Amino acid sequence: MSARTSRAASLRAIPARIAGFFKVLAPGLITGAADDDPSGISTYSVAGASTGYSMLWLTLISTPMMAVIQGMCARIAMVNGEGLAAVMRKRLPIPVAYALAALVIVANTFNVGADLGGMGAALATIVPVPVEAGVFLFGVGLMAAQMWLSYATIARVFKWLTLSLFAYVVTAFVVRPPWPIVLTHLVVPHIAFDSGWLSTMVGVLGTTITPYLFFWQSALMVEEEKEQGKTTKASRRGTDGGSVRDMHADVNAGMIFSNLVAFFIIVTTSATLGAHGKHDIATAQQAAEALRPLAGPFAALLFTLGMVGTGILAVPVLAGSSAYVVAQTFQFREGLNEKPHRAPQFYGVIAAGLSVGIGMNLFHVDPIRALFWSAVLNGVAAVPLIVVIVVFASNATIMGQWRSSPLARAWGWGTAALMAAATAGMFYFTIKGA
């Protein structure tokens, strides 16, 4: 075969390779999209407005960190044929497994309430209704949808709303930030030793490398295998090189997408709100102002579409993650592919989480601050969970030939160390009053 014929054959194969790549995108990409939830949008906005470009390096370094941790969660599920919480129940002392499960459920429930509040506040910027009415509408609507529709259907219908997040990308170029300074902050780490900056750092890390996604990722891997007819743990146990490669391609794509959006939200809010002295974002209207250079009077509409679209994707993930944790910890029937009457405890946890989330908003908590502090809570909760995940993924007894590589383990321990140090610094400087 001539070189020209070989090149022609390679060019003809490109569309097939691209199609094959997109075919394997499923749990990881959904997980990445859900990561940019209302809590993420608000936290990245607070970071850009209050700390400028100084946290951009976190979006760079957290990308491989996210990919490694999510990949570990997926691989644990693939090798063991069951979700992360089920493996924790078997491998950890019961009190420790219960404590970690409770930590995740509390963080998830607070996040649900904050996300619903953010969605309601965003809706109120374009529709003259009380925030509580929006919260009730979204909460009850998502509860009914999760009971009677598959998550795939929900995602298929509403994922297009998340395209509004690309408005932050376009706005970043419209406002022309100082790109040399932006790129410098992207590659050169900067840390300010005060409680406000470190709290924001914990929030950024917590909304990026977040506990509910650990359990959701592993649960979705099990759900996918169930759909392929592997209905027993024995039939799901074990994996192969091709499946692992596909999983990593999926996870890596989702994490890159998630952090690319985070990067542009921080750049945009820093170049608009922060540059004009608006460092303290207290309302949805103030957060929406970041998009005014692009959308003008439609800034609130674009912001609302992003908050509502990502919320509709993320709230079922949050509530579903708690349900998987409870079901796997207490060995209840589980699965979003199950009907409510076949898995009453599983769907009961979903309903309870959404109900508590709705109730939280009756106390008139500031939605933007609640979203920010839910990210901080996730950052604190993530530390012990990451330690457990890295230990499991490194254990040859649990993982066999699929234990994580030394490089992956180094990234995993580095992630735990960075988040633990940021959390410790936040508490230290808060107590010190700095």
FENLINWO-V385956 format. One record per residue. N is the residue number from 1. RES is the residue in one letter. PHI is phi in radians with two decimals (* if undefined). OMEGA is omega in degrees with one decimal (NA if undefined). D_CENTER is the distance of its C-alpha to the mean C-alpha in Angstrom with 2 decimals. Layout:
# FENLINWO-V385956
N;RES;PHI;OMEGA;D_CENTER, N;RES;PHI;OMEGA;D_CENTER
This chain:
# FENLINWO-V385956
1;M;*;-178.8;48.38, 2;S;-1.26;179.1;48.68, 3;A;-1.09;-179.7;46.00, 4;R;-1.15;179.0;45.84, 5;T;-1.13;179.7;45.39, 6;S;-1.11;178.8;42.68, 7;R;-1.13;179.1;40.76, 8;A;-1.09;178.8;41.19, 9;A;-1.11;179.4;39.87, 10;S;-1.14;179.2;36.80, 11;L;-1.13;178.9;36.16, 12;R;-1.16;-177.7;36.60, 13;A;-1.40;-176.1;34.04, 14;I;-1.04;178.9;31.27, 15;P;-1.00;179.4;30.31, 16;A;-1.15;178.9;30.19, 17;R;-1.15;178.7;27.92, 18;I;-1.10;178.2;25.52, 19;A;-1.07;178.7;25.67, 20;G;-1.12;179.2;25.10, 21;F;-1.12;-178.5;21.98, 22;F;-1.19;179.6;20.42, 23;K;-1.18;-177.7;21.68, 24;V;-1.50;179.8;19.53, 25;L;-1.34;179.4;16.24, 26;A;-2.62;-174.9;14.65, 27;P;-1.02;-177.0;11.98, 28;G;-1.13;-179.8;10.38, 29;L;-1.20;176.6;10.53, 30;I;-1.08;179.3;9.30, 31;T;-1.08;179.3;6.17, 32;G;-1.11;179.0;5.95, 33;A;-1.14;179.9;7.15, 34;A;-1.17;-178.9;5.12, 35;D;-1.17;176.7;2.26, 36;D;-1.53;-177.6;5.89, 37;D;-1.49;177.8;6.84, 38;P;-0.93;176.6;10.17, 39;S;-1.09;179.0;9.20, 40;G;-1.14;179.8;7.74, 41;I;-1.00;-178.0;10.89, 42;S;-1.17;-177.9;13.09, 43;T;-1.17;177.4;12.24, 44;Y;-1.14;177.4;12.69, 45;S;-1.15;176.9;15.74, 46;V;-1.06;-179.9;17.12, 47;A;-1.08;-179.5;16.80, 48;G;-1.16;-177.4;18.68, 49;A;-1.21;-172.4;21.22, 50;S;-1.66;-177.0;22.02, 51;T;-2.11;178.9;21.84, 52;G;1.16;-177.3;22.54, 53;Y;-1.59;-168.6;21.55, 54;S;-1.17;-179.3;21.66, 55;M;-1.80;-178.5;17.95, 56;L;-1.08;179.9;17.55, 57;W;-1.06;178.0;18.24, 58;L;-1.15;178.8;14.98, 59;T;-1.19;178.8;13.19, 60;L;-1.34;-175.1;15.76, 61;I;-1.28;-178.3;15.83, 62;S;-1.35;178.9;12.15, 63;T;-1.11;175.3;11.99, 64;P;-1.14;177.8;14.32, 65;M;-1.10;177.5;12.94, 66;M;-1.03;-176.8;9.49, 67;A;-1.06;-179.3;11.72, 68;V;-1.17;-176.8;14.12, 69;I;-1.14;178.8;12.17, 70;Q;-1.13;176.7;10.34, 71;G;-1.11;176.7;13.85, 72;M;-1.10;179.9;15.52, 73;C;-1.06;179.8;13.74, 74;A;-1.12;-177.2;14.71, 75;R;-1.19;176.6;18.14, 76;I;-1.01;179.9;18.83, 77;A;-1.18;-178.0;18.43, 78;M;-1.12;-177.2;20.50, 79;V;-1.30;-174.2;23.23, 80;N;-1.68;177.9;23.57, 81;G;1.28;178.7;23.13, 82;E;-2.67;-173.4;21.02, 83;G;-1.27;-175.7;17.63, 84;L;-1.06;-178.7;16.55, 85;A;-1.12;177.8;17.85, 86;A;-1.16;177.8;21.11, 87;V;-1.17;176.8;21.60, 88;M;-1.07;-179.7;21.03, 89;R;-1.06;-177.0;23.65, 90;K;-1.43;-169.7;26.09, 91;R;-1.81;-178.6;25.70, 92;L;-1.94;170.6;25.28, 93;P;-0.97;-175.1;27.83, 94;I;-0.93;179.0;27.23, 95;P;-1.04;179.6;26.97, 96;V;-1.19;178.7;24.24, 97;A;-1.07;178.8;22.29, 98;Y;-1.13;-178.8;22.81, 99;A;-1.11;179.0;21.82, 100;L;-1.16;177.8;18.47, 101;A;-1.09;179.6;17.87, 102;A;-1.10;179.5;18.96, 103;L;-1.05;-180.0;16.73, 104;V;-1.14;-176.7;13.56, 105;I;-1.12;177.8;15.14, 106;V;-1.08;-180.0;16.16, 107;A;-1.10;179.5;12.84, 108;N;-1.09;-176.1;11.28, 109;T;-1.14;176.6;14.44, 110;F;-1.09;178.5;14.52, 111;N;-1.12;176.8;11.04, 112;V;-1.02;-179.7;12.48, 113;G;-1.06;179.8;15.59, 114;A;-1.14;179.4;14.19, 115;D;-1.12;177.5;12.24, 116;L;-1.09;177.6;15.52, 117;G;-1.11;177.8;17.53, 118;G;-1.13;177.9;15.81, 119;M;-1.13;179.6;16.39, 120;G;-1.12;179.4;19.93, 121;A;-1.17;178.4;20.67, 122;A;-1.13;178.7;19.65, 123;L;-1.06;-177.9;21.86, 124;A;-1.17;178.2;24.62, 125;T;-1.31;-179.0;24.85, 126;I;-2.09;179.5;26.25, 127;V;-2.21;-176.6;27.73, 128;P;-1.31;177.0;30.12, 129;V;-2.24;176.0;28.72, 130;P;-1.08;179.1;27.80, 131;V;-0.98;-177.6;24.15, 132;E;-1.08;178.5;24.76, 133;A;-1.15;176.8;25.95, 134;G;-1.12;178.6;22.77, 135;V;-1.05;-179.2;20.74, 136;F;-1.11;179.7;23.17, 137;L;-1.04;-178.8;23.13, 138;F;-1.18;-177.7;19.39, 139;G;-1.11;-179.5;19.18, 140;V;-1.19;179.1;22.23, 141;G;-1.08;179.1;21.52, 142;L;-1.23;176.2;18.13, 143;M;-1.09;179.2;19.89, 144;A;-1.14;-179.1;22.68, 145;A;-1.11;-177.8;20.62, 146;Q;-1.26;177.2;18.68, 147;M;-1.30;-168.3;22.10, 148;W;-2.04;177.1;23.96, 149;L;-2.10;174.7;21.78, 150;S;-1.33;177.3;19.66, 151;Y;-1.08;178.4;15.93, 152;A;-1.04;178.3;17.06, 153;T;-1.17;178.3;19.43, 154;I;-1.02;-178.3;17.04, 155;A;-1.12;-178.0;14.73, 156;R;-1.12;-176.9;18.01, 157;V;-1.38;-168.5;19.38, 158;F;-1.81;-176.6;16.72, 159;K;-1.07;-178.1;14.63, 160;W;-1.18;177.5;17.45, 161;L;-1.10;-177.7;16.76, 162;T;-1.22;176.5;13.68, 163;L;-1.08;178.0;16.36, 164;S;-1.11;177.3;17.40, 165;L;-1.10;178.6;14.73, 166;F;-1.19;173.8;17.19, 167;A;-1.06;177.3;19.56, 168;Y;-1.15;178.4;18.11, 169;V;-1.12;-178.6;19.06, 170;V;-1.13;-179.1;22.52, 171;T;-1.06;179.4;23.07, 172;A;-1.00;179.2;22.50, 173;F;-1.44;178.5;25.45, 174;V;-1.14;-175.3;27.47, 175;V;-1.44;175.4;27.61, 176;R;0.92;175.9;28.42, 177;P;-1.17;178.0;26.86, 178;P;-1.27;-171.6;28.77, 179;W;-0.99;176.1;27.18, 180;P;-1.03;177.9;29.05, 181;I;-1.20;178.1;27.63, 182;V;-1.01;-177.1;24.07, 183;L;-1.19;176.4;24.43, 184;T;-1.10;178.7;26.10, 185;H;-1.18;178.3;23.25, 186;L;-1.20;-173.4;20.83, 187;V;-1.87;-179.3;22.92, 188;V;-1.94;-178.5;24.67, 189;P;-1.09;176.7;22.79, 190;H;-2.38;177.4;23.83, 191;I;-2.32;174.7;23.54, 192;A;-1.84;-174.7;25.28, 193;F;-1.60;171.9;26.54, 194;D;-2.55;-171.1;26.22, 195;S;-1.13;-178.5;24.19, 196;G;-1.13;-178.7;22.71, 197;W;-1.15;-177.9;21.46, 198;L;-1.20;175.2;20.15, 199;S;-1.10;178.1;18.40, 200;T;-1.16;176.6;16.59, 201;M;-1.07;178.0;15.83, 202;V;-1.07;178.4;14.40, 203;G;-1.11;178.9;12.28, 204;V;-1.07;178.4;11.03, 205;L;-1.15;-176.9;10.40, 206;G;-1.23;178.3;8.93, 207;T;-1.47;179.2;6.28, 208;T;-1.69;178.6;5.70, 209;I;-1.79;-163.8;6.79, 210;T;-1.95;-171.3;5.78, 211;P;-1.00;-174.3;8.31, 212;Y;-1.11;179.3;7.44, 213;L;-1.25;177.8;5.68, 214;F;-1.03;-175.7;9.04, 215;F;-1.35;178.6;11.10, 216;W;-1.14;-179.9;9.68, 217;Q;-1.02;-177.6;10.18, 218;S;-1.18;179.8;13.60, 219;A;-1.16;-179.7;14.54, 220;L;-1.16;177.2;14.10, 221;M;-1.10;178.3;16.29, 222;V;-1.17;-179.9;18.86, 223;E;-1.05;179.5;18.78, 224;E;-1.07;-179.3;19.50, 225;E;-1.25;175.3;22.41, 226;K;-1.09;179.3;23.71, 227;E;-1.13;177.7;23.93, 228;Q;-1.48;177.3;25.99, 229;G;1.69;179.4;28.43, 230;K;-1.55;-171.0;27.48, 231;T;-1.56;178.9;27.77, 232;T;-1.99;178.9;28.73, 233;K;-1.07;-179.7;27.06, 234;A;-1.07;-178.7;29.99, 235;S;-1.27;-179.6;29.53, 236;R;-1.56;-173.1;25.84, 237;R;-1.22;179.9;26.53, 238;G;1.73;-179.0;26.61, 239;T;-2.63;-179.9;25.41, 240;D;-2.51;-175.1;26.87, 241;G;-1.04;-179.5;26.41, 242;G;-1.11;179.6;25.70, 243;S;-1.14;179.4;22.89, 244;V;-1.16;177.9;21.28, 245;R;-1.10;178.5;21.71, 246;D;-1.09;179.5;20.21, 247;M;-1.07;-178.6;17.13, 248;H;-1.15;176.6;16.71, 249;A;-1.08;179.5;17.38, 250;D;-1.12;-178.5;14.70, 251;V;-1.09;-178.0;11.99, 252;N;-1.07;178.4;13.38, 253;A;-1.08;179.8;13.47, 254;G;-1.11;-178.0;9.83, 255;M;-1.25;177.1;8.96, 256;I;-1.12;177.6;11.97, 257;F;-1.02;-177.4;11.20, 258;S;-1.04;-175.3;7.90, 259;N;-1.36;173.9;10.00, 260;L;-1.12;176.6;13.06, 261;V;-1.10;179.7;11.94, 262;A;-1.04;178.9;11.05, 263;F;-0.97;-175.4;14.51, 264;F;-1.28;174.9;16.34, 265;I;-1.12;179.9;15.10, 266;I;-1.12;179.8;16.41, 267;V;-1.06;-176.8;19.51, 268;T;-1.12;-177.9;20.29, 269;T;-1.21;176.5;20.08, 270;S;-1.17;-177.2;22.01, 271;A;-1.32;-179.2;24.63, 272;T;-1.90;-177.1;25.12, 273;L;-1.17;-177.3;24.48, 274;G;-1.07;-178.0;24.87, 275;A;-1.15;179.9;27.85, 276;H;-1.83;173.2;29.60, 277;G;1.39;179.5;29.30, 278;K;-1.62;-172.6;26.67, 279;H;-1.58;-175.9;24.72, 280;D;-2.01;179.6;23.91, 281;I;-1.51;-177.0;21.69, 282;A;-1.98;-176.1;22.58, 283;T;-2.35;176.9;22.27, 284;A;-1.11;179.1;20.44, 285;Q;-1.07;179.3;23.66, 286;Q;-1.17;178.8;23.52, 287;A;-1.13;-178.5;19.96, 288;A;-1.18;-178.6;21.15, 289;E;-1.06;-179.9;24.09, 290;A;-1.08;-177.6;22.14, 291;L;-1.65;-176.7;22.54, 292;R;-1.10;179.0;26.24, 293;P;-1.03;179.0;27.66, 294;L;-1.60;-168.0;26.38, 295;A;-1.76;-179.6;26.60, 296;G;1.01;-178.3;29.26, 297;P;-1.18;179.4;29.80, 298;F;-1.64;-178.4;26.96, 299;A;-1.03;-179.3;24.32, 300;A;-1.10;179.4;23.48, 301;L;-1.12;179.3;23.24, 302;L;-1.08;179.2;20.80, 303;F;-1.06;-179.6;18.60, 304;T;-1.11;179.0;18.88, 305;L;-1.06;178.5;18.04, 306;G;-1.14;-178.5;14.75, 307;M;-1.14;-178.5;13.87, 308;V;-1.22;-178.8;15.28, 309;G;-1.08;179.8;13.97, 310;T;-1.22;177.6;10.23, 311;G;-1.14;-180.0;11.12, 312;I;-1.14;175.3;13.05, 313;L;-1.34;-170.5;10.35, 314;A;-1.48;-176.3;7.76, 315;V;-1.06;174.9;10.66, 316;P;-1.08;177.2;12.10, 317;V;-1.15;179.2;9.08, 318;L;-1.08;-179.3;9.23, 319;A;-1.14;178.8;13.00, 320;G;-1.16;177.7;13.23, 321;S;-1.06;177.0;11.44, 322;S;-1.08;-179.8;14.07, 323;A;-1.11;177.6;16.71, 324;Y;-1.13;179.5;16.21, 325;V;-1.06;-179.1;16.43, 326;V;-1.13;-176.8;19.59, 327;A;-1.10;-179.0;21.12, 328;Q;-1.29;179.2;20.83, 329;T;-1.25;-176.6;22.01, 330;F;-1.87;174.2;24.94, 331;Q;1.05;172.6;25.55, 332;F;-1.54;172.1;25.32, 333;R;-1.14;-174.3;25.17, 334;E;-2.35;170.4;21.63, 335;G;2.24;176.1;19.96, 336;L;-1.25;175.4;18.89, 337;N;-1.52;177.6;21.88, 338;E;-1.55;173.3;24.16, 339;K;-1.38;-178.1;26.09, 340;P;-0.94;-177.7;25.80, 341;H;-1.26;177.7;29.35, 342;R;-1.58;179.7;28.66, 343;A;-2.38;-173.3;25.62, 344;P;-1.09;-179.5;26.42, 345;Q;-1.18;179.9;24.72, 346;F;-1.05;-179.0;21.39, 347;Y;-1.30;175.3;21.53, 348;G;-1.12;177.7;23.10, 349;V;-1.15;177.8;20.04, 350;I;-1.05;-179.1;17.96, 351;A;-1.10;-179.3;20.80, 352;A;-1.15;179.9;21.16, 353;G;-1.08;179.0;17.56, 354;L;-1.19;179.5;17.81, 355;S;-1.14;177.8;21.34, 356;V;-1.13;178.1;20.56, 357;G;-1.06;176.5;17.82, 358;I;-1.10;-178.1;20.57, 359;G;-1.09;178.8;23.07, 360;M;-0.96;-174.0;21.21, 361;N;-1.37;175.0;21.80, 362;L;-1.26;-179.5;25.52, 363;F;-1.56;175.8;25.78, 364;H;0.98;176.4;25.13, 365;V;-1.27;177.1;22.42, 366;D;-1.03;-173.0;21.64, 367;P;-1.01;-177.0;18.45, 368;I;-1.15;178.1;17.30, 369;R;-1.18;177.5;18.15, 370;A;-1.10;178.3;16.53, 371;L;-1.10;179.6;13.16, 372;F;-1.12;-176.6;13.81, 373;W;-1.28;172.3;15.06, 374;S;-1.17;176.3;12.30, 375;A;-1.17;177.7;10.15, 376;V;-1.09;178.1;13.30, 377;L;-1.04;177.1;13.63, 378;N;-1.10;178.8;10.30, 379;G;-1.11;177.1;11.67, 380;V;-1.19;-177.1;14.92, 381;A;-1.18;-175.3;13.85, 382;A;-1.18;-170.8;11.98, 383;V;-1.04;-179.7;15.36, 384;P;-1.12;179.9;17.50, 385;L;-1.19;178.1;14.98, 386;I;-1.11;177.7;14.61, 387;V;-1.01;180.0;18.40, 388;V;-1.09;-178.6;18.88, 389;I;-1.09;-179.7;16.73, 390;V;-1.15;177.6;18.69, 391;V;-1.08;178.5;21.90, 392;F;-1.08;-175.7;21.41, 393;A;-1.18;-179.2;20.55, 394;S;-1.64;-173.2;23.61, 395;N;-1.55;-178.5;25.94, 396;A;-1.15;178.2;28.42, 397;T;-1.15;-179.7;29.42, 398;I;-1.42;-169.3;25.99, 399;M;-1.85;-179.1;25.07, 400;G;1.03;-178.3;28.56, 401;Q;-1.23;-175.3;28.78, 402;W;-1.77;175.2;25.02, 403;R;-1.11;-174.5;24.35, 404;S;-1.15;180.0;22.26, 405;S;-1.25;176.0;24.29, 406;P;-0.97;179.6;25.48, 407;L;-1.16;178.5;23.41, 408;A;-1.11;178.6;20.12, 409;R;-1.11;178.4;21.25, 410;A;-1.10;176.4;22.07, 411;W;-1.10;179.8;18.62, 412;G;-1.09;179.2;17.20, 413;W;-1.18;176.7;19.80, 414;G;-1.11;177.5;19.36, 415;T;-1.09;179.3;15.67, 416;A;-1.07;-178.2;16.91, 417;A;-1.15;-179.4;19.86, 418;L;-1.10;-178.0;18.17, 419;M;-1.21;177.7;15.81, 420;A;-1.18;-179.9;18.87, 421;A;-1.14;178.9;21.14, 422;A;-1.11;179.5;19.09, 423;T;-1.13;179.0;18.90, 424;A;-1.09;178.4;22.62, 425;G;-1.11;178.3;23.55, 426;M;-1.04;-179.6;21.90, 427;F;-1.16;-177.7;23.88, 428;Y;-1.09;-176.5;26.99, 429;F;-1.28;174.7;27.27, 430;T;-1.18;178.5;26.46, 431;I;-1.14;-179.2;29.29, 432;K;-1.23;180.0;31.45, 433;G;1.48;-178.7;30.96, 434;A;-1.63;NA;30.14
